[in-house]
Each structure stands twice: as C-alpha cells, then as structure tokens.
Amino acid sequence: MSNYRSHIWHPFTKFSALENEGLPVIERAEGIYLFDQDGNKYIDGISSWWCVNLGHSNPDITHAIKEQADTLQQSILGNLAHSGAIQLAEEICQTMPDSNRHVLFASDGSSANESALKVAVQYFHNIGQSQRNKFVSLTDPYHGDTIGSVSVGYIESFHKPLKPLLFETHQLTPPSRSEKQDYSAVEKLFNEYGHEIAAVIVEPLCQGASGMRMYSPDYLKLLSETCKKYGCLLIVDEIAMGMGRTGKMWAHEHAGIDPDIITIGKGITAGYIPLSAAVFKDKIYRTFNDEGEDKTFYHGHTFAGNPLACSAALATLKYYRENNVPEQARTKGAAIQQELCALEELDCVKEVRSLGMVNAIELQSSEQTRQVKASLLKEGILLRPLGAVIYLMLPLTVNEDEIRYVIQHVKEAVQKL
C-alpha cells in the first residue's frame, strides 16, 4: 500500500505530525472501535469528528443504505423531488419546536451555514429591509470553512491568512457558566447596530472548536429575546451539538427557545454519508416567491438531499426514536461528569466541564494535552485535543464497561502529569 504522505492533504493536520508522530491507517470499524491495517484497535473517542453518534457499522443504518442503493442512488432536488427527501424533511421539521418550517438540504455543515447566512440577507431584501446585512457571532466561534462561514466563525489560529477575504462581523463574548452573568454588552451592541443586523449566529451552549467553551442557557435565551426585540433573525448552528449530544435532541431546547433558522449535519446520518440542512421558519420561506419581482433563492448543491444520504438519516432518526438516544446521552454524560470532576483538585487541571456527552478537561498547557493524548493512544483510546483541552465526544451508544475503561485511563493519564 502507498504511504499516506504521498498524495493526501490531511485537513487540520500539521506537517510535523505526519513526519514525527505517524498516522494510523484505518481499515474497518465496529461499534465504538476503529481498527488499523496493523490490527490495532482504538476507541473512537471523538466519534470521528463528532458525527458517528450511533457507533460504526450500525446494522439498521447500513441495511437502509444498501436497500436504497438498489433503487435510487442520486436525484437532484432542483425541479424534482424523491420520496426519501420528502419524508426526511417532514421528520426533521417534526423534531423542531414548531414544525411549520422548510428544509434546504446541503452536503456538509459549512454549506448549511453558508445558505443560512445568504437566506438571512436575502430575506430582509425580500421584505424591503436591505440595510440589514450584518451579522453577530460569538468570539472564537466555528461555523465551517467556506468564506461566509469563516467570516462569522473567525478563529485567529485557523484563519488569519484569509482575513482579507472576509466580511466584517460584530462579536459578543458570552460569560462562561462559572462567571457572573453580565448581559450589558448585548444591549449595548444592539442599541448601536441593531438596525443593520440581519442575524445572530451561535453554536448553542458549547463552542466546539474553541475548546468546548460552554455558556449558560440563559445567555442563549437572552440572545433569542434580543433578536425578537430588534427584529433580526437567530441562527442556531446545531451541527456539532445537535442530535442528542447534549442530552436533548437539539441543544437549543435547554434554553426553551424557537430559533428562526437551525442548521444541522454530522450526526443526522450518524456520520455514515455526508448530509446537512438549514431549516427555516415558514415566515422566511414564503418571502422567496416569484410573484412580481423574482425572489427565488438561486442556490443549491449537486448532492443536496441525496437519496442514499436520506435513507441513512431516516434510519438514524428511527433509531433515535426507538431507543431514546438523547436521554441515554444525558444519563451517561452525567456519570462521566461525576467521575471527571475529581480531577479539578489537581494542579495541572484548570477546569472540567460537561454538557451531556460533551466532556472536556482544560489543562495548563498544550504540551500537557500532547502527553495525555500519547499516553491514551498506547491504551487504544484515540483523542484529538484542542490546544490545552482534552475532550471526549464518545459515540452515544457507548456502554458502561467501555465508559469505565475510558474514564479510568483518562484519569490515570492526567494524574501522571
């Protein structure tokens, strides 16, 4: 077999990692485990970039894909429809606070967020408020890697060379859950710029790529109320935190809000086939008509709503319903949190934070996280730290014995620092 360094450009991977650490070459997967070409077994501690929520090789999902492959493999949604997309859109809307919505499919989270931003701006054009073309995001966010999503999801260490390409975005810094909840900055920003803001876009309750930074449901509720007060839209990016990961189907449910636009992806197909979507309230959708002035949304992707992906998503949603996956995540996450909280007594640990099955340990330095990562890899646990933060995003189907194994070795690795 050819060397992986020969032709692959590995995303988010430093050249030094290729040269000095070496990469496992994965051949197959089952349950929470990945197996490399040398026969080594690894616990997938990050659910393969936060998406394989139901574990690998789930027979219900693989069967649905195989069955669909025998009948319809691809059909566009431009001036056409197919039964899988029709049913999936309906089922997605039924999971929302208000089902009166329309679903615009895409292939990845970044594309879903890009469409949400474009729709927000065109919506205000459609209703005669073209001055509303600015966005508000949180500091150190992540919403994807296309130009629009980078503009509202700018992270200096990732995107600095791209800054000349980006449009300006207002930013707010949410207080952490342990800080005093001071909301004065929100009112100040909207008092000054509210007339030009099209939408606020946020990762709900937990900012993933910035190190699993968590904030309170009250802050998210305040943002929702502020959007209503000033007449702008709220976009909630559920791509990473949705699909039961936080102990509820959608993370925004913790705040009891009804966002105008919700973007989803990753776990919607359990990570088996790329699929994402932006879900819009009907009050937005109805303005994109062609009565008089043509207000059609001229935007789409070749594989948006691909039949194979829809079959995987429908099987995933069925599994969630039949097995109450969000409640399982809440229970398992609470048990993990209880075990990890004891680590806060160590000098090397700044903070332990959890939200359902999102569990993070912030250490004093990124060098320490490298040590922990290397130690856990020897025990067959595959993690991917974010700076000084070690985190677990285990598949939601992980069992109690597997949880005990992971937690035991995580605790031992941190205690050795």
Residue pairs with C-beta under 8 A, 6 or more apart in sequence:
1 25
1 37
4 10
4 18
4 23
4 25
5 18
10 18
10 23
13 23
17 23
24 34
24 36
24 40
24 42
24 382
25 36
25 37
26 34
26 35
26 36
26 37
27 35
27 36
27 37
28 34
28 35
29 35
29 44
29 56
29 57
30 55
30 56
30 57
31 55
31 56
31 57
31 395
31 397
32 43
32 44
32 55
32 56
32 394
32 395
32 397
32 398
32 402
33 41
33 42
33 43
33 44
33 56
34 41
34 42
34 44
34 48
34 56
34 382
35 41
35 42
36 42
40 380
41 380
42 377
42 380
42 381
42 382
43 380
43 381
43 382
43 394
43 402
43 405
43 406
44 52
44 56
44 382
44 394
44 395
45 376
45 381
45 382
45 383
45 392
45 393
45 394
45 406
46 382
46 383
46 384
46 391
46 392
46 393
47 53
47 271
47 393
47 394
47 395
48 56
48 271
49 266
49 271
50 208
50 240
50 245
50 266
50 267
50 393
51 265
51 266
51 267
51 269
51 270
51 271
52 267
52 270
52 271
52 272
52 395
53 243
53 244
53 245
53 267
53 270
53 271
53 325
53 395
53 396
53 397
54 61
54 270
54 316
54 319
54 325
54 395
54 396
54 397
55 395
55 397
55 398
56 395
58 270
58 272
58 319
58 397
60 315
60 318
60 319
61 269
61 270
61 272
61 312
61 315
61 316
61 319
62 272
63 315
64 311
64 312
64 314
64 315
65 272
65 273
65 308
65 311
65 312
65 315
67 311
68 84
68 307
68 308
68 310
68 311
69 308
72 82
72 84
72 307
73 307
73 308
74 303
74 306
74 307
74 308
75 82
75 307
76 302
76 304
77 85
77 105
77 300
77 304
77 305
78 300
82 305
82 307
82 310
84 305
84 307
84 310
84 311
84 314
85 105
85 305
85 307
85 310
87 310
87 314
88 103
88 305
88 310
88 313
88 314
88 317
89 102
89 103
89 105
91 314
91 317
92 103
92 264
92 268
92 277
92 279
92 317
93 99
93 100
93 101
93 102
93 103
93 279
95 249
95 250
95 317
96 250
96 258
96 262
96 279
97 253
97 257
97 258
98 258
98 281
100 281
100 282
101 279
101 280
101 281
101 282
101 285
102 279
102 280
102 282
102 285
103 277
103 278
103 279
103 280
104 112
104 115
104 119
104 277
104 278
104 279
104 280
104 297
104 299
104 304
105 275
105 276
105 277
105 301
105 304
105 305
106 112
106 114
106 115
106 265
106 275
106 276
106 277
106 278
106 301
106 304
107 274
107 275
107 276
107 301
107 303
107 304
107 306
107 309
108 144
108 265
108 274
108 276
109 143
109 144
109 237
109 239
109 240
109 263
109 265
109 266
109 276
110 143
110 144
110 145
110 146
110 149
111 144
111 146
111 276
111 301
112 239
112 263
112 264
112 265
112 276
112 277
112 278
113 143
113 144
113 146
113 148
113 149
113 152
113 153
113 201
113 235
113 237
113 239
113 263
113 278
114 144
114 146
114 148
114 149
115 278
115 299
116 199
116 201
116 235
116 261
116 263
116 278
116 280
117 135
117 148
117 149
117 152
117 199
117 201
117 235
118 148
118 297
118 299
119 261
119 278
119 280
119 284
119 288
119 297
120 135
120 198
120 199
120 233
120 235
120 261
121 132
121 133
121 198
122 288
122 295
122 297
123 198
123 233
123 284
123 287
123 288
124 130
124 131
124 132
124 133
124 198
125 295
126 287
126 288
126 295
127 287
131 195
131 196
132 195
132 196
132 197
132 198
132 232
133 196
133 198
134 168
134 169
134 170
134 193
134 196
134 197
134 198
135 151
135 152
135 169
135 170
135 197
135 198
135 199
135 200
135 201
136 169
136 170
136 171
136 172
136 189
136 197
136 199
136 200
136 201
137 143
137 152
137 153
137 154
137 169
137 170
137 171
137 172
137 200
137 201
137 202
138 171
138 172
138 173
138 174
138 202
138 203
138 207
139 171
139 172
139 173
140 155
140 207
140 210
140 213
141 152
141 153
141 154
141 155
141 201
141 202
141 203
141 207
141 209
141 210
142 153
142 155
142 158
142 203
142 207
142 208
142 209
142 210
143 149
143 150
143 152
143 153
143 201
143 203
143 237
144 150
144 153
147 162
147 165
147 166
148 167
150 159
150 162
150 165
150 166
151 166
151 167
151 168
151 169
152 169
152 201
154 163
154 166
154 169
155 209
155 210
158 209
159 166
170 189
170 193
170 197
172 185
172 186
172 189
172 223
173 185
174 215
174 216
174 219
175 181
175 182
175 215
175 216
175 219
176 213
176 214
176 215
177 214
177 215
177 216
177 353
178 351
181 216
181 218
181 219
183 219
183 222
186 222
186 223
186 226
187 226
190 197
190 226
190 229
190 230
194 230
194 231
194 232
195 230
197 230
197 232
198 232
198 233
199 227
199 232
199 233
199 234
199 235
199 260
199 261
200 223
200 226
200 227
200 232
200 233
200 234
200 235
201 235
201 236
201 237
202 220
202 223
202 234
202 235
202 236
202 237
203 237
203 240
203 241
204 220
204 236
204 237
204 238
204 241
204 250
204 251
204 252
204 254
204 255
205 214
205 215
205 216
205 217
205 220
205 241
205 246
205 251
205 252
205 254
205 255
205 355
206 212
206 213
206 214
206 215
206 240
206 241
206 246
206 251
206 355
206 358
207 213
207 214
207 215
208 240
208 241
209 386
210 386
211 360
211 362
211 386
211 387
211 388
211 389
211 391
212 353
212 358
212 360
212 386
212 389
212 391
214 353
214 355
214 358
214 360
217 254
217 255
217 256
218 255
220 252
220 254
220 255
220 257
221 255
221 256
221 257
223 234
224 234
224 255
224 257
224 258
224 259
227 233
227 234
227 260
233 260
233 261
233 284
234 257
234 259
234 260
234 261
235 259
235 260
235 261
235 262
235 263
236 250
236 251
236 252
236 257
236 259
236 261
236 262
236 263
237 263
238 250
238 251
238 252
238 262
238 263
238 264
239 263
239 264
239 265
239 266
239 276
240 266
241 251
241 355
241 358
242 249
242 250
242 251
242 262
242 264
242 266
242 267
242 268
243 249
243 250
243 264
243 266
243 267
243 268
243 316
243 320
244 267
244 320
244 325
244 326
244 328
244 329
244 356
244 396
245 251
245 267
245 329
245 356
245 357
245 358
245 393
245 396
246 254
246 329
246 333
246 355
246 356
246 357
246 358
247 326
247 327
247 329
247 330
247 333
247 355
247 356
247 357
248 254
248 326
248 330
248 356
249 320
249 326
250 262
251 355
252 259
252 262
260 280
260 281
260 284
261 278
261 279
261 280
261 281
261 284
262 278
262 279
263 276
263 277
263 278
263 279
264 276
264 277
264 278
264 279
265 275
265 276
265 277
266 276
267 316
268 275
268 276
268 277
268 313
268 316
269 275
269 309
269 312
269 313
269 316
270 312
270 315
270 316
270 319
272 312
272 316
273 306
273 308
273 309
273 312
274 303
274 309
275 305
275 306
275 309
275 310
275 312
275 313
287 295
288 295
288 296
288 297
289 295
289 296
290 296
303 309
319 325
320 326
325 396
325 397
328 396
328 397
329 356
329 357
329 396
330 356
332 357
332 396
332 398
332 403
333 354
333 355
333 356
333 357
333 358
333 359
334 354
335 403
336 354
336 357
336 359
336 392
336 403
336 407
337 352
337 354
337 359
339 407
339 411
340 352
340 354
340 359
340 361
340 407
340 410
340 411
341 352
342 411
343 349
343 352
343 361
343 411
343 414
343 415
344 351
344 352
346 414
346 415
346 417
347 364
348 363
348 364
348 368
348 414
348 417
349 361
349 362
349 363
349 364
349 414
350 362
350 363
350 364
350 388
351 361
351 362
352 359
352 360
352 361
352 362
353 359
353 360
353 362
354 360
357 392
357 393
357 394
357 396
358 391
358 392
358 393
359 391
359 392
359 393
360 389
360 390
360 391
360 392
361 389
361 390
361 391
361 410
361 414
362 388
362 389
363 369
363 372
363 388
363 389
363 390
363 414
363 417
364 388
365 388
366 385
366 387
366 388
368 388
368 417
369 385
369 387
369 388
369 389
369 390
370 385
371 413
371 416
371 417
372 383
372 385
372 390
372 410
372 413
372 414
372 417
373 383
373 384
373 385
373 390
375 409
375 412
375 413
375 416
376 382
376 383
376 409
376 410
376 413
377 383
379 409
379 413
381 406
381 409
381 410
383 390
383 391
383 392
385 391
390 410
390 414
392 406
392 410
394 402
394 403
394 406
398 406
